[in-house]
Amino acid sequence: MPIRQMKESSEQHLVIKSHLQNTMNTVQRPPKTAQNGKGPPQAHEPHNNTKQPHNQATSPPSKNRGRRRGRGGKKSDQLDVCMRPSSRPCTVAHKPVNQASCGMEMAFPTSSKSLNFAPRPGYGQVGTKCIVKANHFFAQLPDKDLNQYDVTITPEVASRTVNRAIIAELVRLYKESDLGTRLPAYDGRKSLYTAGELPFAWKEFVVKLVDEEDGINGPKRQREYKVVIKFVARANMHHLGQFLAGKRADAPQEALQILDIVLRELSSKRYCPIGRSFFSPDIRAPQRLGDGLESWCGFYQSIRPTQMGLSLNIDMASAAFIEPLPVIEFVAQLLGKDVLSRPLSDSDRVKIKKALRGVKVEVTHRGNVRRKYRVSGLTSQPTRELVFPVDDNSTMKSVVEYFQEMYSFTIQHTHLPCLQVGNQKKANYLPMEACKIVEGQRYTKRLNERQITALLKVTCQRPRDRENDILQTVQHNAYDQDPYAKEFGIKISEKLASVEARILPAPWLKYHETGKEKDCLPQVGQWNMMNKKMINGMTVSRWACINFSRSVQESVARGFCNELAQMCQVSGMEFNPEPVIPIYSARPEQVEKALKHVYHASMKTKGKELELLLAILPDNNGSLYGDLKRICETDLGLISQCCLTKHVFKISKQYLANVALKINVKMGGRNTVLLDAISCRIPLVSDIPTIIFGADVTHPENGEDSSPSIAAVVASQDWPEVTKYAGLVCAQAHRQELIQDLYKTWHDPVRGTVSGGMIRDLLISFRKATGQKPLRIIFYRDGVSEGQFYQVLLYELDAIRKACASLEPNYQPLVTFIVVQKRHHTRLFANNHRDRSSTDKSGNILPGTVVDSKICHPSEFDFYLCSHAGIQGTSRPAHYHVLWDENNFTADGIQSLTNNLCYTYARCTRSVSVVPPAYYAHLAAFRARFYLEPEMQDNNSSTGAGSGQAKGGGTKAAGESGVRPLPALKENVKRVMFYC
């Protein structure tokens, strides 16, 4: 059985600062070797050969390559560094490497106006060709002029829904007259769009809007609005046509935005719009998620520029909504039905307040009058104790009496508090049983585990079912009958786009020579550890186990540890079968005390520190896992491996083999490496010392308004293997996407201006680990949306440049900067679902499927890669966008490298969906959130904590950025890849 990835949280690996010598290593290039035949490619003896690798020589020149001509460099002596057994450098003929100078000669653009992204160097040819279907629908460009008008509504309205109602009434009244029969599209805010000009450049209208919430029989309130419409600009459709044809590099965002709004107009009236998606309880029956929530199905829709022209990207979507229940029922679901007959505790009141604050409710005690209010809080007293003044003489009346006399409404549950609606200065009281939650309110707070599981059951669709639902959505939307699409001359195909794709071959993996199988060719994205031994198995002599689970007896824990030790030995590690002290049992609430006890008790045995701590945790352990990791890694300096109770009782070989993989890399070992890497046959990696970075920023969840964002950067520390990654993390300003500490300088009273930052530290650690200076940088950047491409590239590439220049005046390695995106809505389906040879077991497209035509960018260097085999649901391909490429990668070069790296992920024997350096960066950033000090999480404090270093020195000094730095990792923890 293949070993699936286990869900143990992330950890990051840090480095020790040192001075990089101001020298240049001689470099050597390998011969190009083709991989043919069924067996693994044979490693050739290196020989003198000064030819460049094939894909480098034939690659067309990049636009930004010309900026780096005339790179002069110096040769130097090799550093005397002890290399690990499998870390031998590739050796072929000596050839000097040119380097660009820094400073003013770099000619790197300083604004997005002068920056062009890397152009597509051609299309990939490697792999088995096939046809896949994509959820993109061809959109025919309109031949009409598109005009934009500014809309000003007085008095100003905050609600888009009300704004839309005002403009809808205006169109109803004036379409045939003042608007010249035009049917405009409206964005709900400040802009109105038309196909062709309106008969005026400026005009003021008066619109009266009836408040439908004031009941059916009685008099309804009318509100009067003044609407001014003023011509702003005409969209350049010729520019859009040239861009789609690949003749212009800059996208006409205004034209694309107009077309997107036009195609969303009808759906905005039919459904509940949220972001770029639309939801409705009528698309599919809502499913209960528990605690007063339900899931609504919907669809995502976005117009996209592609090589086939404009395409409409349609995908299925689901989201959690608050059930439109009577508030009293909602509270009963939240707290249990007995809440209707018992007094509320303080914690009950807090829970209700958190759940209902900001929620819109409508009154039900006034017959047809359904006035709506937004909940601002909860009364501290029960309803029966609430009184308020009813006149200027401060005559007091109870809420119970008022509702009985005014509305003949008897409040039954007087022990419950009232809802407070309105603002704090003039808050109104509404009894819970007189209110109902308004339909169509999305729940934006954090879901609990049970709700997440229920929502995933709804969203998890097999590929064939998802494809059918997408097609049904397109047919139901009937774009050919859409009056707005007709008005603007937009035609949408109802067929999924057929796209040419290729299935890249899986790479051969190398294991230890002492195993029965010394190498392995994965099949359909997976393999196993049977008959194989880790290529670099580590030694664990001193370990201990601590048991936090009451249900696990000592004998059971001992049996589990024995089985795990045996599996580590079978997998290629040297693992002492006996712990240094007996298994120690402890309560979760005493985690710190227990960890320190085990740590000190182990030290007393021969006076040596523990190498590994095993921890058995309850299945539902709350904050225990995070607390344990924080204490072990920032206080005690312990490498830990956590195991859940359910796995201890059900000891499976697959699980144990998975844990053994994780333990080995946490101890500093390697599980496997690419055969091409140790044979020096990876183009543009094996020829010269190359470092591969991964970077990500994770932001606080919705509702956390001031918690810091966490940035993480990892970098390969072995060449030519590129398998081990060290990492750094830092806390930075809330929701800041740019990584602030890639490079930084500060003033030291003794040393003067000092340089530092994550890139610089990782470059230094690479030099210390390999004895080589990186001469090429490949930077995978995760978590960047399209709107931030320019900003992130300008800031972060500049930081990379400065970090390199700070190490040595003429040190400027060639950089390739690639954005990795998973949060997109492109899905790829097999052309024929019945053809078993074209799908994996889950019905998804085969791992290694790559697409770089038709649905990709008209001129820029991007591709979709599904590098993993599906397990359940529909696989989501990763989208890679090469923004900057000084290494002149061919399409095949970067696609094959990325796909092959996906087979080197350390935690499982499966290829993964995202390139490992980006994956590791995400894990490191996620782990670092456990390191936030408890008071920082609760109060979001911004005061300093003394040390200016985060986990390994990646954070600014306290007070410098208003963000408290993370606690520093212990030195022995920094040296290993422990976040796996």
GUROLO-677490 format. One line per 5 residues: for each residue x, y, z of C-alpha. Coordinates in steps of 0.5 Angstrom, whole numbers. Layout:
N
X:Y:Z; ...
//
This chain:
980
0:0:0; 2:7:-1; 4:11:5; -1:17:5; 1:23:8
-1:24:15; -4:30:18; 1:33:23; 2:40:23; 8:44:20
15:46:23; 20:50:21; 27:49:20; 32:55:21; 39:56:20
46:59:24; 48:65:21; 56:66:19; 60:70:14; 60:68:7
67:69:4; 68:74:-2; 70:68:-6; 67:65:-13; 67:57:-14
69:54:-20; 63:50:-23; 62:44:-27; 57:42:-32; 54:35:-33
53:32:-40; 46:31:-43; 43:24:-42; 37:22:-45; 33:17:-41
30:12:-45; 28:4:-44; 24:1:-38; 30:1:-33; 32:7:-29
37:11:-33; 44:9:-32; 49:14:-29; 55:16:-33; 62:17:-31
63:25:-32; 67:27:-37; 70:34:-40; 64:37:-44; 63:44:-45
57:44:-48; 51:47:-45; 45:43:-43; 40:42:-49; 34:46:-47
39:52:-45; 42:52:-52; 35:52:-55; 31:56:-51; 29:63:-54
32:69:-51; 27:72:-46; 26:79:-45; 29:80:-39; 35:76:-40
39:82:-44; 39:86:-37; 44:81:-35; 50:81:-40; 57:82:-39
57:78:-32; 64:78:-30; 66:74:-24; 72:71:-20; 75:64:-19
77:62:-12; 79:56:-8; 73:51:-6; 71:51:2; 74:46:6
67:43:8; 66:35:10; 60:33:5; 55:28:7; 56:21:3
50:23:-2; 52:30:-3; 58:29:-8; 58:35:-13; 57:34:-20
64:34:-24; 65:35:-31; 69:40:-35; 71:47:-31; 67:53:-34
67:60:-31; 60:63:-29; 59:70:-31; 56:74:-26; 52:81:-26
54:87:-22; 50:90:-17; 47:97:-15; 46:102:-21; 48:97:-27
43:92:-25; 37:95:-29; 32:92:-25; 25:96:-26; 23:100:-20
15:100:-22; 10:96:-25; 10:100:-31; 17:98:-34; 16:91:-32
14:86:-37; 13:78:-34; 17:73:-37; 14:71:-44; 12:64:-46
18:61:-49; 14:56:-53; 10:50:-51; 12:43:-48; 13:37:-52
15:32:-47; 10:27:-45; 4:23:-48; -1:27:-51; -8:27:-49
-14:31:-49; -18:33:-43; -24:38:-42; -23:44:-38; -29:48:-34
-28:54:-39; -33:56:-44; -31:60:-50; -34:67:-50; -35:71:-56
-33:78:-56; -38:84:-57; -37:88:-63; -40:94:-59; -37:100:-56
-37:99:-48; -38:106:-44; -37:107:-37; -42:112:-33; -41:114:-26
-47:114:-21; -48:118:-15; -54:116:-10; -56:121:-5; -57:120:0
-51:115:0; -53:108:1; -48:103:4; -52:97:2; -51:94:-5
-58:91:-5; -61:97:-4; -57:101:-9; -59:95:-14; -66:96:-13
-65:104:-14; -62:103:-21; -67:97:-22; -73:102:-21; -69:108:-25
-69:103:-31; -76:101:-30; -78:108:-31; -73:111:-36; -71:106:-40
-75:107:-46; -75:115:-45; -69:118:-42; -64:112:-43; -65:111:-50
-68:104:-49; -61:102:-47; -61:96:-41; -55:98:-37; -51:93:-33
-49:96:-26; -44:94:-21; -48:96:-14; -43:101:-13; -41:107:-17
-41:105:-24; -46:104:-29; -44:100:-36; -48:101:-43; -47:98:-50
-47:104:-54; -48:111:-51; -53:114:-47; -57:120:-50; -53:124:-45
-47:126:-42; -50:128:-35; -57:127:-32; -60:127:-26; -66:123:-24
-71:122:-18; -73:115:-16; -78:113:-10; -77:107:-7; -82:103:-3
-80:100:3; -83:93:2; -82:91:9; -87:95:12; -93:90:11
-98:88:6; -104:92:8; -102:98:12; -99:104:9; -92:103:6
-86:108:7; -83:111:1; -76:114:1; -73:119:-5; -66:118:-8
-63:123:-13; -59:119:-18; -54:123:-22; -51:119:-28; -44:122:-31
-40:119:-37; -33:117:-35; -30:113:-41; -30:108:-47; -27:101:-46
-22:100:-51; -24:93:-55; -19:94:-60; -14:93:-54; -17:87:-51
-17:84:-58; -10:85:-59; -8:83:-52; -12:76:-53; -8:75:-60
-2:76:-56; 0:82:-59; 0:87:-53; 3:85:-46; -2:89:-42
-9:87:-40; -14:92:-41; -17:91:-34; -23:96:-35; -26:92:-41
-25:85:-38; -29:88:-31; -34:91:-36; -36:84:-39; -35:81:-32
-40:85:-29; -45:84:-35; -45:77:-35; -46:77:-27; -52:82:-27
-58:77:-28; -55:72:-23; -54:78:-18; -62:79:-19; -63:71:-18
-58:69:-13; -55:71:-7; -48:74:-9; -42:73:-5; -35:75:-8
-35:72:-15; -40:66:-13; -47:66:-13; -51:61:-8; -58:59:-7
-62:54:-3; -66:53:-10; -60:50:-13; -60:44:-9; -63:43:-2
-59:46:4; -56:41:8; -55:42:16; -48:43:19; -50:43:26
-51:49:31; -56:53:27; -52:53:20; -53:50:13; -49:49:7
-52:52:0; -50:50:-6; -48:55:-12; -43:57:-17; -37:61:-19
-36:65:-25; -31:69:-28; -29:72:-35; -22:70:-36; -17:72:-42
-14:66:-45; -11:63:-51; -17:61:-54; -20:68:-53; -25:70:-48
-27:64:-43; -32:64:-38; -30:60:-32; -35:56:-29; -34:52:-22
-39:49:-17; -38:52:-10; -41:51:-3; -41:55:3; -44:55:10
-50:60:11; -54:61:18; -60:57:18; -67:62:17; -69:60:24
-73:63:29; -68:66:34; -71:61:39; -70:55:35; -63:57:33
-61:58:40; -63:51:42; -59:48:37; -53:52:39; -54:50:47
-59:44:47; -66:44:47; -66:44:55; -64:52:54; -71:54:54
-72:51:61; -66:53:65; -62:59:66; -57:61:62; -50:61:65
-44:67:63; -41:62:58; -48:61:55; -49:68:54; -42:69:51
-43:64:46; -50:66:44; -47:73:43; -41:71:39; -46:67:34
-51:73:33; -47:79:33; -48:82:26; -53:78:24; -60:81:21
-66:79:24; -74:80:22; -79:81:27; -85:76:27; -90:79:32
-93:84:28; -97:80:23; -95:83:16; -90:88:18; -83:84:17
-78:90:19; -71:88:19; -65:89:24; -58:88:25; -56:84:32
-51:89:36; -51:85:43; -55:81:48; -58:84:54; -54:82:61
-61:81:64; -66:76:63; -73:79:59; -77:79:65; -72:84:69
-72:89:63; -75:96:64; -75:102:60; -78:109:60; -84:110:55
-85:118:56; -81:124:58; -83:123:65; -79:117:66; -85:113:67
-82:106:66; -85:99:63; -83:92:63; -81:89:56; -86:84:58
-92:89:59; -90:93:53; -90:87:48; -97:84:51; -100:91:51
-98:94:44; -98:87:40; -102:82:44; -95:78:44; -94:74:50
-87:73:52; -86:65:54; -79:65:55; -78:71:60; -71:68:63
-68:69:57; -64:75:55; -67:80:49; -63:82:43; -60:89:43
-61:92:36; -59:99:33; -53:102:36; -51:103:43; -53:110:44
-60:108:42; -61:100:43; -68:97:42; -70:91:46; -73:85:42
-75:78:45; -71:72:42; -78:69:40; -81:75:37; -75:75:31
-73:70:26; -66:70:22; -66:73:15; -65:68:10; -58:69:5
-53:71:11; -47:67:10; -43:65:16; -36:68:16; -33:65:22
-29:59:24; -33:52:23; -32:47:28; -29:40:26; -36:37:26
-38:43:21; -32:42:17; -33:35:16; -41:36:14; -39:41:9
-34:37:6; -39:31:5; -43:36:1; -37:39:-3; -33:33:-5
-36:31:-12; -33:25:-16; -30:28:-23; -36:26:-27; -41:29:-23
-38:35:-22; -37:36:-30; -45:34:-30; -47:40:-25; -42:45:-29
-46:43:-35; -53:44:-32; -51:50:-29; -49:53:-36; -55:51:-39
-60:53:-33; -56:60:-33; -58:60:-41; -53:66:-43; -57:66:-50
-63:68:-47; -60:73:-42; -62:80:-44; -56:83:-41; -51:79:-45
-56:80:-51; -55:87:-50; -48:87:-50; -47:82:-56; -44:77:-51
-45:70:-54; -43:64:-49; -41:57:-51; -45:51:-48; -39:46:-49
-33:45:-44; -27:47:-48; -23:41:-50; -15:42:-49; -9:39:-51
-5:36:-45; 1:32:-44; 2:26:-39; 9:27:-36; 13:21:-34
14:20:-27; 22:20:-25; 26:15:-22; 27:15:-15; 34:13:-11
34:8:-5; 39:6:-1; 44:0:-4; 43:-5:2; 35:-5:0
32:-11:-4; 30:-5:-9; 35:0:-10; 31:5:-14; 24:5:-16
19:8:-21; 12:11:-18; 6:8:-22; 0:13:-22; 3:18:-17
5:13:-12; 9:7:-9; 11:4:-2; 17:3:2; 17:-5:1
24:-8:0; 27:-1:0; 31:3:5; 32:10:6; 38:13:2
40:17:9; 37:13:15; 39:17:21; 41:14:28; 36:15:34
40:12:41; 36:16:46; 29:17:46; 23:17:51; 15:17:50
10:21:54; 3:19:54; -3:24:55; -8:20:53; -12:17:59
-15:11:55; -8:8:53; -5:4:58; 2:3:59; 2:-4:56
-1:-1:50; 4:5:49; 10:0:50; 7:-5:45; 6:1:40
13:4:41; 16:-3:40; 12:-3:33; 15:4:31; 22:2:33
22:-4:29; 19:0:23; 24:5:23; 30:-1:23; 26:-4:17
26:2:14; 33:4:14; 34:7:21; 38:5:27; 33:6:32
34:4:40; 29:-1:42; 29:1:49; 27:9:51; 32:12:56
26:12:61; 20:8:62; 14:11:59; 11:17:63; 4:18:63
1:26:64; -5:30:64; -6:34:58; -7:41:62; 0:39:65
4:39:59; 9:44:61; 11:40:67; 10:34:64; 15:35:58
20:39:63; 20:32:68; 21:28:62; 27:32:59; 31:33:66
30:25:68; 33:23:61; 38:28:62; 40:24:69; 41:18:65
49:18:62; 48:26:62; 46:26:55; 40:30:52; 34:27:48
34:26:41; 27:24:40; 21:25:44; 15:21:42; 8:24:45
1:20:45; -5:25:45; -12:24:45; -16:25:39; -19:31:41
-13:35:44; -15:42:44; -9:46:45; -5:41:47; -1:39:40
1:47:39; 3:48:46; 7:41:46; 11:44:40; 12:51:42
15:48:49; 19:43:45; 22:47:40; 23:54:43; 24:52:50
27:45:51; 30:44:44; 27:37:43; 25:34:37; 18:31:37
13:26:34; 6:26:36; 1:20:35; -6:20:36; -10:15:40
-14:12:35; -7:10:31; -4:7:37; -10:2:38; -10:1:31
-3:-1:29; -3:-1:22; 4:-2:18; 2:4:13; 1:8:19
8:6:22; 12:7:16; 9:14:15; 11:16:22; 18:13:20
19:17:14; 17:23:18; 22:21:24; 28:20:19; 27:27:16
26:31:23; 33:27:25; 36:30:19; 36:24:14; 33:23:7
28:18:5; 29:18:-2; 32:23:-8; 31:24:-15; 36:19:-19
37:24:-24; 39:29:-19; 45:24:-16; 47:23:-23; 47:30:-25
42:30:-30; 37:35:-28; 37:41:-33; 39:48:-30; 40:45:-23
45:40:-24; 50:44:-28; 52:49:-23; 50:50:-15; 43:51:-15
38:53:-9; 31:52:-9; 26:57:-5; 19:56:-3; 15:62:0
8:63:3; 5:68:8; -1:65:12; -6:70:15; -11:70:21
-18:67:20; -24:71:19; -26:75:25; -19:76:28; -18:83:26
-11:84:29; -7:78:29; 0:78:25; 1:75:19; 6:69:19
11:69:13; 15:63:12; 21:62:7; 25:55:6; 31:53:2
34:47:-1; 40:46:3; 43:40:-1; 46:40:-8; 45:37:-13
40:33:-9; 35:38:-8; 31:34:-2; 33:38:4; 30:44:6
31:49:12; 26:54:13; 25:61:17; 19:64:19; 17:71:22
11:75:24; 9:81:20; 3:86:20; -4:84:20; -6:81:13
1:84:10; 2:79:3; 9:82:2; 14:78:6; 18:84:10
24:80:12; 27:77:6; 32:82:7; 33:88:12; 39:92:15
39:95:22; 44:100:25; 49:97:31; 52:101:35; 59:97:35
59:94:28; 55:100:24; 50:98:19; 48:90:19; 45:86:14
40:80:15; 34:77:13; 31:70:11; 34:70:4; 41:72:6
41:67:12; 39:61:8; 44:63:2; 49:63:8; 47:56:11
47:53:4; 54:55:3; 56:52:10; 52:45:8; 55:44:1
61:48:1; 58:51:-6; 56:58:-7; 49:58:-10; 49:61:-17
42:60:-19; 36:61:-15; 29:58:-17; 24:61:-12; 17:58:-12
12:63:-9; 5:61:-6; -1:65:-4; -1:71:-9; -7:73:-13
-7:76:-20; -8:83:-17; -1:82:-13; 3:79:-18; 7:86:-20
7:88:-13; 10:82:-10; 15:81:-16; 18:88:-15; 19:88:-8
21:81:-7; 26:80:-13; 29:87:-11; 30:84:-4; 33:77:-7
38:82:-11; 40:86:-4; 41:80:0; 46:77:-5; 49:84:-6
50:84:1; 54:78:1; 59:80:-4; 59:86:-9; 59:82:-15
55:76:-13; 48:76:-17; 46:69:-19; 41:68:-24; 33:68:-21
27:65:-24; 21:67:-20; 15:63:-20; 8:64:-17; 4:58:-15
-3:58:-14; -8:53:-12; -14:58:-10; -17:58:-17; -23:55:-20
-20:51:-27; -22:44:-27; -19:39:-32; -23:32:-33; -22:26:-37
-24:27:-45; -28:20:-44; -29:18:-37; -31:11:-39; -23:10:-41
-20:7:-35; -13:8:-38; -14:16:-38; -16:16:-31; -14:14:-24
-18:10:-19; -22:16:-17; -24:18:-24; -19:24:-24; -14:25:-29
-7:22:-29; -2:25:-25; 3:29:-29; -2:32:-33; 0:39:-36
-3:44:-40; 0:50:-43; -4:52:-48; -12:54:-50; -14:56:-43
-7:59:-41; -5:66:-41; -5:69:-48; 3:71:-48; 6:70:-41
9:64:-38; 4:59:-34; 2:52:-34; -3:48:-30; 0:41:-27
-4:36:-24; 2:32:-21; -2:28:-16; -7:22:-16; -14:24:-13
-16:20:-7; -23:23:-7; -27:29:-10; -24:32:-16; -17:34:-17
-15:41:-17; -9:42:-21; -4:47:-19; -3:53:-23; 4:56:-24
6:63:-27; 13:64:-29; 14:72:-27; 21:73:-28; 26:68:-32
33:70:-32; 35:62:-33; 32:62:-39; 28:55:-38; 24:52:-43
17:50:-42; 19:43:-42; 25:44:-37; 21:48:-32; 15:43:-32
19:37:-32; 23:40:-26; 16:42:-22; 13:35:-23; 19:31:-21
20:35:-15; 13:33:-13; 16:26:-12; 21:28:-7; 16:30:-1
18:27:5; 12:26:9; 9:20:4; 10:16:-2; 6:19:-6
7:25:-11; 4:31:-8; -1:37:-11; 4:43:-10; 11:43:-11
15:41:-4; 18:48:-3; 12:51:-3; 9:46:1; 14:46:6
13:54:7; 6:53:8; 7:48:13; 13:52:17; 8:58:17
2:54:20; 7:51:25; 9:58:27; 2:60:29; 3:55:35
9:60:37; 5:66:38; 5:67:46; -2:66:49; -3:73:51
-1:75:44; -7:71:41; -12:73:46; -10:81:46; -6:81:40
-1:85:44; 4:89:40; 9:90:45; 16:88:45; 19:81:48
26:83:48; 29:79:43; 29:82:36; 29:75:33; 24:70:31
24:63:30; 31:63:27; 32:71:26; 27:72:21; 23:78:25
24:85:26; 26:88:33; 20:89:37; 17:96:36; 20:97:29
14:94:26; 9:94:32; 9:86:31; 12:82:37; 17:77:34
16:70:35; 20:66:40; 27:64:38; 28:56:36; 33:52:40
40:51:36; 39:44:35; 32:44:33; 34:49:27; 39:44:24
34:39:22; 28:39:17; 23:38:23; 17:41:20; 15:35:17
//
